Amino acid sequence: KIAVRAHSIGPGQWIAEATWGSDSGHLPFDGRYPSRWSKVFHTRSEAVEDALNRTLRRVKAQLGKLKTAGSWTHHIEAAAAWIAVAVDQVRQHDESLPLRGCSVIDVCAGGLGGFGMGLASLGAEVLLACEIDPEARSVYMKNVKPRRMHDDVCTLDGKTLTCDILTLGLLCQAFSMAGKRLGFKDPNLAKAYEHTKRLLREIKAKVVTIECARQFLTQDGGADAEEVRDLLKRAGYRVQHRTLNAAGFGVAQSRERSFIVGTRLGLDVDDILGYAFPDEQAPTAAVEDILDAGIPTTIDASRITLDRSEPSTRSTERERLGHIDGKTHQGNRVYSPKGLGPTLTASGGGAARFSEAFLVGGHARGLTPREASRMQGLPEWAEVHPVMTHAMKHAGNAVAVPVARELGRQLAAVLGRRS
């Protein structure tokens, strides 16, 4: 049994808390009512979702090993499904959501669906999402529930498509440090890039938001980024760019990404200042916040070489402690969970693929798919792919949900909604 209570403490200020328990006695009745210590949110929906997310985490922690035993697995899944429905219902009736009534087309949407999840949390509706990976599409459809999905940017006709917000997770393999750094000239991705640029010209949107690897803005002297900016300018947009670190939006990883925002000429945007990017805050999260207890450590202490001792207090930086099997390349580095995690990746090898390793109880392990999704800000109620390699790829490719949400919040004023 779960009950959530929300309370307005002023204009644009909402708090919410939840209580829960089970008649069987395995799960004690716990939680609290909204109080002066509750975190304040801009909208009722965000406050309710936060309360329910924390509740689901606490329930799992209280159950411990029971959460994967017998009927309790079914109860946890049922609770997550109920929370997903409850969050959706609250959003539908929340007049305070700043993007309520806005439409979104999400191109190269991914499986975790960072743009879709973030904008939907502010009331926007995803009319169409395009994603070539069938495993990613299946998860995206369950969590974001777009009206329609398409499978390939190369076959999507954008000439008849209109929306308020067009989002694009530009394929970053040709720009990131982990790739070959060939940019738009990468022969394996050149066709997809050409059709992506075609869609930017064809789809009639009020606002375009593009995300890519940090190096996108500077690689090859910034030639590829300048090509995209020129394309948007010729299509009738005012264009700005910024590099943002997801750590400044409350997630437990240092993840710098490039963002380009184009606002259609004629919108009510200041001619000088233009679109106002959200401000990064001081990092507040650490990896220990997203770890589950009782997960087996897979890397024995005998394989770890520590170059320094683990810090005794939390840190707002990445705290690299050593390496595994005498190797220092990606996937074999060991970090403290008391600091930020390094950037999640969609590929790579080593003893801890995708996430690097974290020292836990003298041993080390990589992240589980659920933990990696939390590191990207995915709500606790949302589904992750049941196959580990797919789930980790989806997390590594994603836009962090809180970053997408704050980018969207700043778009509200541009689109004439409440900010």
C-alpha positions in Angstrom: 0.0 0.0 0.0 1.4 3.4 -1.0 -0.1 6.8 -0.4 1.4 10.1 -1.6 0.5 13.6 -0.4 1.4 16.8 -2.2 1.1 20.3 -0.9 1.6 23.8 -2.4 3.6 26.1 -0.2 3.5 29.1 -2.7 3.4 29.9 -6.4 5.6 27.4 -8.3 6.5 25.7 -5.0 5.3 22.1 -4.3 6.4 19.5 -1.8 5.3 15.8 -1.6 6.0 12.8 0.5 4.7 9.2 0.6 3.9 6.5 3.2 3.8 2.8 2.6 3.6 -0.7 4.1 2.3 -4.2 3.8 -0.3 -6.1 5.8 2.0 -9.1 5.8 4.4 -7.4 8.1 7.4 -8.0 5.9 7.3 -4.3 4.9 6.9 -2.0 7.9 4.6 1.0 7.5 7.0 3.9 6.9 7.5 7.2 5.2 6.4 10.7 6.3 4.0 13.6 5.5 5.1 16.8 3.7 7.1 19.0 6.1 9.5 21.9 6.2 12.3 19.5 5.4 10.7 18.3 2.1 12.4 19.2 -1.1 10.7 21.9 -3.1 9.7 21.5 -6.8 8.4 23.8 -9.5 5.3 21.6 -10.2 3.0 19.2 -8.4 3.9 16.4 -10.9 7.6 16.7 -10.2 7.1 16.7 -6.5 4.8 13.6 -6.6 7.2 11.7 -9.0 10.1 12.4 -6.7 8.2 11.1 -3.6 7.2 8.0 -5.5 10.7 7.3 -6.8 12.2 7.6 -3.3 9.4 5.3 -2.0 10.2 2.6 -4.5 13.9 2.8 -3.7 13.2 2.6 0.1 10.8 -0.3 -0.4 13.4 -2.3 -2.3 16.0 -1.5 0.4 13.7 -2.5 3.2 12.9 -5.8 1.5 16.5 -6.6 0.9 16.9 -10.1 -0.6 13.2 -10.6 -0.4 12.7 -8.2 -3.4 14.0 -10.9 -5.7 12.3 -13.8 -3.9 9.0 -15.5 -4.8 5.9 -13.3 -5.0 7.8 -10.1 -3.8 9.3 -9.7 -7.3 5.7 -9.6 -8.6 4.8 -7.1 -5.9 7.7 -4.8 -6.8 6.8 -4.9 -10.5 3.2 -4.2 -9.7 4.2 -1.2 -7.5 6.4 0.2 -10.3 3.5 -0.2 -12.8 1.1 1.5 -10.4 3.5 4.4 -9.9 3.9 4.8 -13.7 0.1 5.1 -14.0 -0.1 7.5 -11.0 2.6 9.7 -12.4 0.9 9.8 -15.8 -2.5 10.7 -14.2 -1.0 13.5 -12.1 0.6 15.0 -15.2 -2.6 14.9 -17.2 -4.3 17.0 -14.5 -1.4 19.3 -13.6 -2.1 22.8 -15.0 1.2 24.0 -13.6 3.4 22.0 -16.1 5.3 24.5 -18.2 5.2 22.4 -21.5 1.6 21.3 -21.2 0.1 21.2 -24.7 3.5 21.2 -26.4 4.3 18.6 -29.1 7.7 16.8 -29.5 9.4 14.9 -32.3 12.3 12.9 -30.9 14.9 11.8 -33.5 17.6 9.2 -32.6 15.6 8.7 -29.5 17.5 5.9 -27.8 16.2 3.3 -25.4 16.5 5.3 -22.2 14.8 8.2 -24.0 16.3 11.1 -22.1 14.8 13.8 -24.2 11.4 12.1 -24.3 11.4 11.4 -20.6 12.6 14.8 -19.6 10.1 16.8 -21.7 7.2 14.5 -20.9 7.8 15.2 -17.2 7.0 18.8 -18.0 3.8 18.0 -19.8 4.9 17.7 -23.4 3.6 14.9 -25.7 5.9 13.0 -28.0 4.1 12.8 -31.3 6.8 10.8 -33.1 10.0 9.1 -32.0 12.6 7.7 -34.5 15.1 5.0 -33.4 16.7 2.3 -35.4 17.5 -0.2 -32.6 14.5 -2.4 -32.1 15.5 -3.2 -28.5 15.7 0.5 -27.8 12.3 1.1 -29.4 10.6 -1.5 -27.3 11.8 0.1 -24.0 11.1 3.7 -25.3 7.5 2.8 -26.2 6.8 1.4 -22.7 8.3 4.4 -20.8 7.6 7.4 -23.0 4.5 6.2 -24.9 4.8 8.2 -28.1 1.9 8.4 -30.5 4.0 6.8 -33.2 7.5 5.3 -33.7 9.6 5.1 -36.8 12.6 2.9 -37.3 15.1 4.7 -39.5 16.1 8.4 -40.1 17.0 7.4 -43.7 13.4 6.5 -44.5 11.6 9.1 -42.4 9.8 11.8 -44.5 9.9 15.1 -42.6 8.3 17.3 -45.2 4.8 16.9 -43.6 5.9 16.9 -40.0 5.4 19.8 -37.6 5.9 20.1 -33.9 6.8 22.6 -31.1 10.1 21.0 -30.2 12.3 18.8 -32.4 15.0 16.9 -30.4 17.9 15.1 -31.9 20.5 12.9 -30.2 23.1 13.3 -32.9 25.0 10.0 -33.3 28.2 10.6 -31.3 30.4 7.7 -32.2 32.2 9.7 -34.9 32.9 12.6 -32.4 33.6 11.1 -29.0 37.0 10.2 -27.6 36.1 6.5 -27.8 35.5 6.7 -31.6 37.6 7.4 -34.7 37.0 11.1 -34.6 36.1 11.3 -38.3 33.0 13.4 -37.8 30.5 13.7 -40.7 33.1 12.0 -42.9 32.8 8.7 -41.0 31.9 6.2 -43.8 29.9 4.0 -41.4 27.6 6.9 -40.4 27.8 9.3 -43.3 24.4 8.2 -44.7 22.7 8.5 -41.4 24.2 12.0 -40.9 23.1 13.2 -44.3 19.5 12.1 -43.6 19.6 13.6 -40.1 20.6 17.0 -41.7 17.8 16.5 -44.2 15.3 16.1 -41.4 16.5 19.3 -39.7 15.7 21.1 -42.9 12.3 19.4 -43.6 10.6 19.2 -40.2 8.8 22.4 -39.3 9.6 23.0 -35.6 9.4 26.1 -33.4 12.5 24.9 -31.5 15.3 22.5 -32.3 17.5 21.0 -29.6 20.5 18.9 -30.6 22.8 16.8 -28.3 26.1 15.2 -29.1 29.5 14.4 -27.6 31.4 17.2 -26.0 34.0 17.1 -28.8 31.3 17.9 -31.5 31.7 21.7 -31.0 35.5 21.7 -31.4 36.5 18.7 -33.6 38.2 19.6 -36.9 38.2 23.2 -35.8 34.4 23.1 -35.2 33.7 22.5 -38.9 30.9 20.0 -38.4 29.2 22.0 -35.7 29.4 25.1 -37.9 27.8 23.2 -40.7 24.8 22.3 -38.5 24.6 25.9 -37.2 24.6 27.2 -40.8 21.9 24.7 -41.8 19.6 25.8 -39.0 20.2 29.5 -39.7 19.3 28.9 -43.4 16.2 27.1 -42.2 15.1 30.1 -40.3 16.4 29.6 -36.7 18.4 31.7 -34.3 21.2 29.4 -33.1 23.1 29.1 -29.9 25.3 26.4 -28.3 26.6 25.4 -24.9 28.5 22.5 -23.3 26.7 21.3 -20.2 27.8 18.7 -17.5 25.1 16.5 -16.2 26.8 16.5 -12.8 25.5 20.1 -12.4 21.9 18.8 -12.7 21.9 16.3 -9.8 23.2 13.1 -11.4 26.1 11.1 -10.1 28.4 11.2 -13.1 30.6 13.7 -14.8 29.1 13.8 -18.3 29.9 16.8 -20.6 27.7 17.1 -23.7 27.4 19.6 -26.4 24.0 21.2 -27.0 22.8 23.3 -29.9 19.4 25.1 -29.6 17.7 26.7 -32.6 14.7 29.0 -32.0 12.5 29.9 -34.9 12.8 33.5 -36.0 9.6 35.3 -35.0 9.4 33.7 -31.5 9.5 36.0 -28.6 13.2 35.6 -27.8 15.5 38.5 -26.9 17.6 39.5 -30.0 20.8 39.7 -27.9 20.4 37.1 -25.2 18.3 34.6 -27.2 17.5 31.2 -25.6 18.7 31.1 -21.9 20.5 27.8 -21.3 19.9 26.4 -17.8 22.6 27.1 -15.2 24.7 24.2 -13.8 24.6 23.9 -10.1 27.4 22.6 -7.8 27.3 18.8 -8.0 25.3 17.2 -5.1 25.2 13.5 -6.0 27.7 10.7 -5.6 27.8 7.2 -6.9 27.0 5.7 -3.5 23.6 7.4 -3.8 22.6 5.1 -6.8 24.1 1.8 -5.6 22.0 -1.1 -4.4 23.1 -3.0 -1.4 23.9 -6.7 -1.6 25.1 -6.7 -5.3 28.0 -9.2 -5.6 31.4 -7.7 -6.2 32.9 -9.4 -9.3 36.5 -8.1 -9.1 38.5 -9.5 -6.2 40.9 -7.3 -4.2 43.9 -9.3 -5.5 43.3 -7.9 -9.0 43.2 -4.3 -7.8 46.2 -2.0 -7.6 45.3 1.1 -5.5 47.3 4.3 -6.2 45.7 6.1 -3.3 43.4 5.5 -0.3 39.7 6.0 -0.5 38.5 9.4 0.7 36.7 9.4 4.0 34.2 12.1 3.0 32.0 12.7 -0.1 33.5 14.6 -3.0 32.1 16.6 -5.9 34.8 15.3 -8.2 35.7 11.9 -9.8 37.9 10.1 -7.3 40.1 7.6 -9.2 41.7 5.1 -6.8 43.6 2.7 -9.0 43.3 0.0 -11.7 42.6 -3.6 -12.4 44.9 -6.4 -13.7 47.7 -3.9 -14.3 45.7 -2.1 -17.0 44.7 1.5 -17.0 42.5 1.8 -20.1 38.8 2.2 -20.1 36.9 -0.5 -18.2 39.9 -1.2 -15.9 39.9 1.9 -13.8 38.7 1.9 -10.2 36.8 4.8 -8.6 35.5 5.7 -5.2 31.7 5.6 -4.9 32.0 8.7 -2.6 32.5 10.9 -5.7 31.1 11.3 -9.2 31.3 8.5 -11.6 33.0 8.8 -15.0 30.9 9.2 -18.2 28.9 6.1 -19.0 29.6 4.6 -22.4 27.7 2.5 -24.8 30.6 0.1 -25.6 34.1 -0.7 -24.5 35.8 -3.6 -22.8 37.8 -4.2 -19.7 36.8 -5.8 -16.4 33.9 -3.3 -15.9 32.4 -2.5 -19.3 30.3 0.6 -19.8 30.7 2.2 -16.3 34.2 1.6 -15.0 34.6 -0.1 -11.6 33.8 1.2 -8.1 35.4 0.0 -4.8 32.9 -1.6 -2.6 33.9 -3.4 0.6 37.5 -3.8 -0.6 36.5 -5.4 -3.8 35.2 -3.8 -7.0 32.3 -4.0 -9.4 30.7 -2.2 -12.3 27.2 -0.8 -12.2 24.0 -2.9 -12.7 21.6 -1.7 -15.5 19.3 -0.2 -12.9 22.1 1.7 -11.3 23.4 2.9 -14.6 19.9 4.1 -15.5 19.7 5.9 -12.1 23.0 7.6 -13.0 21.3 9.0 -16.0 18.3 10.2 -14.0 15.8 7.6 -15.2 12.8 7.4 -12.9 12.7 4.4 -10.6 9.4 3.3 -12.0 10.6 3.2 -15.6 11.6 -0.1 -17.2 15.1 -1.0 -18.3 15.8 -3.7 -20.8 16.1 -7.2 -19.2 19.3 -8.0 -21.2 22.3 -6.4 -19.5 24.2 -5.5 -22.7 21.2 -3.8 -24.2 20.3 -1.9 -21.0 23.9 -0.6 -20.5 24.1 0.5 -24.2 20.8 2.4 -23.8 22.1 4.1 -20.6 25.5 4.9 -22.2 23.9 6.5 -25.3 21.4 8.6 -23.4 20.8 12.2 -22.7 20.6 12.6 -18.9 16.9 13.0 -18.1 17.4 16.0 -15.6 19.4 17.9 -18.2 16.7 17.4 -20.8 14.1 18.5 -18.3 15.9 21.8 -17.5 16.5 22.5 -21.2 12.8 22.0 -21.7 11.9 24.2 -18.7 13.9 27.1 -20.3 12.0 26.5 -23.6 8.7 27.3 -21.9 9.3 31.0 -22.1 10.3 30.8 -25.7 7.2 28.9 -26.6 4.9 31.3 -24.6 4.2 28.8 -21.8 4.6 29.4 -18.1 8.2 29.2 -16.9 
